[in-house]
Amino acid sequence: MTSVYEEKNITKAIMRVGFPAMLGQLTTLIYNIADTFFVSLTEEPAMIAAVTLCAPILLIIMSIACIFGMGGSSVIARLLGEEKRENAGTTMNFCVYAMAFSGVITLALGLAFLQPLAGISGADADNIAYTCDYLKWIFAGAPFIMLSNGFVHLFRSVGLVKEGTIGLVLGNGINMVLDYVFIAVLGWGTAGAALATSLGFVCAAVYYIICMIHEEHKGNPLVPLALKRFLPNAAMVRSVVSIGIPGALITVLMSVSNIVLNNYIGIYGSDAVASYGIAYKLDMIPILLLVGLSQGVAPLVGYCYGGNEKKRMSDLVKYTVLYGICIGAVFTLVFILFGKLLAAVFLQDDILIEQTAYFLRILCLSAPLLGVINMITSYFQALGKAIKSLTITVLRNAALFIPGVMILNHFWKLNGVIAAQPVVEMILTVICIFMYIRDGKNSCNIHLRMI
């Protein structure tokens, strides 16, 4: 079969890299929903609220892996486009060991500051114990959470798309099975949900390491695991980190914005937090699918950039944005029409079902726009233009979102808080389109001057 990097048909190329990434994100979403579903069987809003409050902390742990996963992926794809395979393999090796070390540090710090972190997350007297139970087991699995999340990006960059997706599906599948055992059968509540999550990541990380050993024995120079290939130099580390930190900040700032949002929603009680948590989990279906699509295509964009295939790169971005808009529009329609039925899967109380469906109808309005925002962010990351991807991230999750929550809360209370996400993303879509067009013009001008 033709390598995905050599696939000339744009739609086929997008499907070959985008579909497995979307599938992987979908299984991630399913396990997230499974966590919420099994915890909801306890009929205890404080437990559902605790899982919602801990989500940003889990995202922050994952974001540290993105420094070396997304950063390494971008650098590796461009090196392959430039036909520097030896450098690409060394970069891969460095990123793996850096993720493992970072995971151990996170484990130690997380357990040391467990109680303060639960408070910062927005936990109150009703749910502080459940929140601490969840966080304890999440931090215990931090090294494996980081490795498994980073491996997904690194595997895609070296063409191991299938293996990357299998690991993601394997980890999430095990997580869901253990959710049932630990929560529904053993009754361990939030602690069981977190333990299932960590063990799922352990299994995924072990699978990825086995794949690397197998590829190394086959003589694949792109996936060395031996310490003798751990030869980082200042230029390599700088290249990885300069892209990885903005990539990680996407998740960190998303977590910060979610913490701010949770604190504002918490003003209106645990029922409001529980309703929002379920609405947000459902809205994560299009969000994660479109994240998967853009992240899957990103290494291909970087490869085209490294190989100076500008026309193909432009077509990849345009088609991916179009597909993203269509996917988002379908989910918006589904959520508007069937929001109450979906909410009823997780809740028994009629008032909470009505409130959750209402929240979902507001949140889903921005789903079509995510195809634009996510792809343009991934485009700048793939090209190594860290400042531009960071600008979008800061605008989305801090500069626009946090003031937006505060202002809309002042005028429209809880309704305004929920509406902050779609309002901000409508504004940001316009900004992203402007940045992409301007970047294209600047690139053309630079090319003409070189001629």
N, C-alpha and C positions, 0 to 999 in steps of 0.2 A: 504494500500500500504506500502511496505517495506520502512523504512527511507532511504534517500539517503546515509547516513553514513553507512548503513548496506548492501547496494547493492553490491553483490559479482562480478557481471559481469562488467568488467572494462569499456567497451565501453558504456554500459547503464549508468553507474555511471557518466562518463564524459558528456554524452548527457543530463542527468538530471540536472546537475549543470552548464554545459557549454552552452547549447543551450539557456536557459532563459537569461543568462548573455550576450550572443552574441546578442540576440534579443533586449535586453535593450540598448546595445551599438549601435545597428543598428538604433534604433529610435533616439538616441542622434545624430548620424551622419545625419539622414534625416532632423532633425530640423536645424542642422548646414548648410546643403545644402539649406534648405528652406530659411534660413536667407539670404544666398548669392543670391539665385535665385530671391527672391522678391526685394532685394536691387538692383540687376542687371537690373531689369525692369526700373529703373530710367535712365539707360544708362549713368550713371555718374561714371567714374572710381575712382574718389576721394572718393565716398561713399563706393564702393567695397573695396578700399584700407583701409578705416577706420575700416571696420568690420574685415579685416585681421589683422590689427595692434592691435586691442583690444583683439583678441583671447588669446594671452599669459596672459593678465591681468585676464581674466575670468578663465583661467587654474590655475593661482596662487590662486585665491579665492577658487576654488575647492580643491586645494592641501592642504589647511589648514584643510579642512574637512577630508582629508585622514589621518591626524595625528591620529584622533580618530576613523575614519571609518575603514581604512585598519589596523591600529594598533590594534584597539579593535577586529576586525574580526579574526586576527591571534591569539590573546590571547584567545578569546572565543572558537575557534575551538579546540585548544590544551587542554583547560580546559575540554571541553566536551569529548575529547578522554580519558582524565584521570578520567572522571565521576565526575567532581566537578561542578555540575549544579548551586549550590547556588553562587559560586564565579563567574561563567559565567554571571549570571543575574545581579550581582552587577556591574560587568565590563560594561555590556551593558548600565545600568542606568547612570553610570559616563560619558560614552562617549557621550550620548545624550545631557546631560546638558552642557558638555564642548564644544560641537559644537555650541550650541545656544549662549553661552556667547562669543565665538570667533567670531561668525557672527556679533554680535552687535558692537564689537570693530572694526572689518574690515569696517563696514558701516561708522562709525564715521571717521576713518582715511582716507578712500578712498575719501569721499566727501571733506575732509579738504585739501587734496593734489591732487585734480583732474587734474589741469593744468600741474603740473610737471610730473605726471604719464603719461599723454598723450604725453608729449615731450619725455620722456624716451622710450615710445613704438615705437618711430620713426615717429611720426606725423610731417608733414611739413605745410607750409602756405596753401597749397591746401586742406588739409583734417583735420586740427586741430579742426575746429568747429564740424565737423561730429564725430570725435573721442571723443571729450568731451561729446557730446550728448549721445553717446553710453555708455560711462563709467559711467555717472551720474546715469542712470537707472539700470545698472548692480550692482553698489555699493548699491543702494537703496534696492535691493533684496538680498544682501549678506547673511543675517542670514538664509533665506530659501534655497538659493543655497547650503550653507554648510550642512544644515540639510538633504536635499533630497539626496545629493551625499553621505553623510556618512551613512544614513539609508540603502542604497542599499547594502553596504558591511556588515553592522551589521545584516541585515535580512538574508542574505545568510549564515552567520556563525551559526545562530540558526535554520537553516532548513526552514526558510520562503522564499524559493527561488521564488515561484510563486508571493507572495505579493511584494517582492522586485522588480520583473520585471514589475508587473502591475503599480506600482507607477512611475517607470521610463517611461513606455510607456504613461501613463496618462499625466504626465508633458510635455513630448515632443509633444504629440498630441495636447494639448491645445496651446502650443507654436506655432505650425505650423498654427493652425486656426487663432490665434491672429496676426501672421505675415501677413497673407493675409488681415485681417481687418485693421491693423494699417499702413501697407506699401502700399498695392495695392489700398485699398479703401480710407483711410484717408490721405495718402500721408505723413506720419510722418517720412519716411526715416530711418536713423540709430537709431534715438531715438525710433521709433516704434519697430524696431527689438530688441533692448535691453529691452524695456518694456515688449514685448511679452515673451522674455526669462525669465525675472524675475517672471512674473505672472505664467508661466508654472511651475517654481520651487516652487512657493507658493502653488499651487494646489497639487503638488507631496508631499511636506512636510506635508500638512494638512492630506492627505490620509494616510501617514505613521504613523502619531500620532494617528489617529483614529484606525488603525490596532493595534497599541501598547495597546491602551485602551481596545480594544476588547479582545486581547490575555490576558491581565492582569485580566480582569473580568472572563475569562475562567479558570484562575488559573495557567496560564503558568508562571513558575518561571524564565524563561529565558528573558522575556521582560518587566520588571517592569518599570513603568514611574513615580511612586510616589516619592516625595522628601525624604520620610522616608527611602528609599532604597539607597539614595545617601550617601554611606559610603566608599569613596575612601581611600585607604591607600597608603603609599609611595611605597610599592612593586608593587601594581597594576598599579599605575600611571607610574612608571618607566618601567614596562613591556609594557604598551600600547605605551608610547611615544618613547621608544627605537626602536620599530618596525615602529611606525607611522611616525616618522620624516624622516627616509630613504624613506618610501613610499611616503611621501609628497614631498620630494626632487626630486623624479622622475618627478613629474609634474612641480615643481618650476624650476628645471634645464632645463626641456623641454621648459618652457616658456622663460627662459633666453636665451637659444640657439635660439629660434624662434625670440626673439627681436634682437639678434645679426644678425641673417639671414635677417630679415626684413630691418634692417638698411643698410646692404650691398646691398640687392636687390634694396632698395630705391635710391641708387646711380644712378641706371639706369632708374629712373622715375616711376610715378604712374602706367603707363601701365604695366610695368614689375611686380610691386607689385600685381596688379590686376590679371595678368595672373598666377603668382605663387600662389596667394590666391585660385584661382579656381582649379588649378592643385593639390594643397595640400589638398583641401577639398575632391576631388575625391579620392586621394590616402589614405585619412583617412578611406575609406570603409574597406579595408583589415586591416589597422592598428587597428581600433576600434573593428572589429570582433575578431581579435586575442588577443587584450587586454581583451575583454569580456571572451573569452575562457579560458585564463590563470587565470584571476581573479576569474572566476566561479569555477575552479578546485582547487584553492588555499586553501579554507577552508577544502576541502576533504583531501588534502595532509597534512594539519596541524593536522587534526583529526587522520589520520593514524600514523603520527609521535608521537602524544600524546599517542596513543594506542599501540605503538611499532610494527605496521604492516609494516615493512620495505619493504617486497617484493611487497605488494600491492601499497605502495607509489611509488616505483620505476617504476612499470608498468603504473601507472597513468601519471607520468612525460613523459615516453617514448611514450605512445600512444598519449598524448596531443601534443607533439612536432611533431609527424608524421602527425596528422590531421592539425596542423597549417601550416606545410610546403606545404601540398596539397592545402589548401585554398589560401595561398599566391601565389602559382604558377598559379592557375586558374585566379586570378585577374591580375597578370602580363600579361598573354596572352591577356585577354580582353582589358586592357588599351593600349597595343601595337597595337592591331588590330583596336580598335574603339575609340581611343583618340580624334580624330577630331570631331566625332559625339557627344561625351559627352561634349566637350568644347563648341560646337555650341548651346547647351541647354542654356548656360549662357551668351553667347557673340554674338554680331552681326557683329563685325568688323573682316574681314577675316585674317588680320595680327595678331590680338590678339588670334584668334582661333588657328592659326598655331603655335604660340608661346606657348600657353597653352598646346596643344597636345604634343609638343616637350618636355616641362618641365615634363609632366606626364609620358612620356616614360622613362625619366631618373629616376624619383622618384620611379616608380613602380618596378625597378629592384631588390630592396631589400625586397620586400613583402614576398617571401618565407622564408627569414632569420628571420623574426619577430616571427615566430612560435617557433624558438629556443630561441631567446633573451628574449621574454616576459615570456615564461614558466619557464626558469631558474631563471629569476628575481623573479617571483612569488614563485617559489620553496624555495628560500632562505628566502623570507619574511614569508612564511607559517611556516618555521622551526624556526623562531625567530633569524635567522643569519643576523642581521641588517647590519653588516659591509660589508658582501659579496654582498648583494643586493645594498648597497650604492656604493660600488666599481664599479659595472656595470653601475649604474646610472651616476656617475661622469665621467666615461670613455665615455659613450654614448653622454652625453649632454654638457660636458665641456672640459675635458682633451683631447679628440680626436676631437670632433666636431668643437669647436670654432677655434682652430688652423687650422683645416682642411679647414674651410670656408675661412680663411685669406690666406692660402697658395694657395688654388685652385683659389681664386679670383685673386691673383697676376699673376698666369700663364695663366689662361683661362677665366678671367673676369666673366661675368654673367653665362656662361656655367659651369664654375668651381664651382661657389657658389651653383648652383642647384645640382651639382653632389656630393656635400659634404655628403649628407645623405646616399646614397647607398654605397659610399666608406667607410665611418665610420662603417656602419652596417655590411659590409663584414668582416672587421677586428674584430669587436666586437663579431661576431658569433663564430669565432675561440677561442677567449678568454673565452666566456661563456662555450663552450664545455669543454675546459681544466679545468675550475673552477669546473664544475659539476662532472667530472670524478675524480678530485683530492679530492673533498669533499666526494664522495662515498668511496674512498680508505681509507681516514682518519677515516670515521665512522666505517668501517670494522675493522680497526686496533684497535680502541678504544674498540669495542665490543669484540675482541679476548683477549685483555689485561684484560678486566673485567672477562672473563671466566677463 
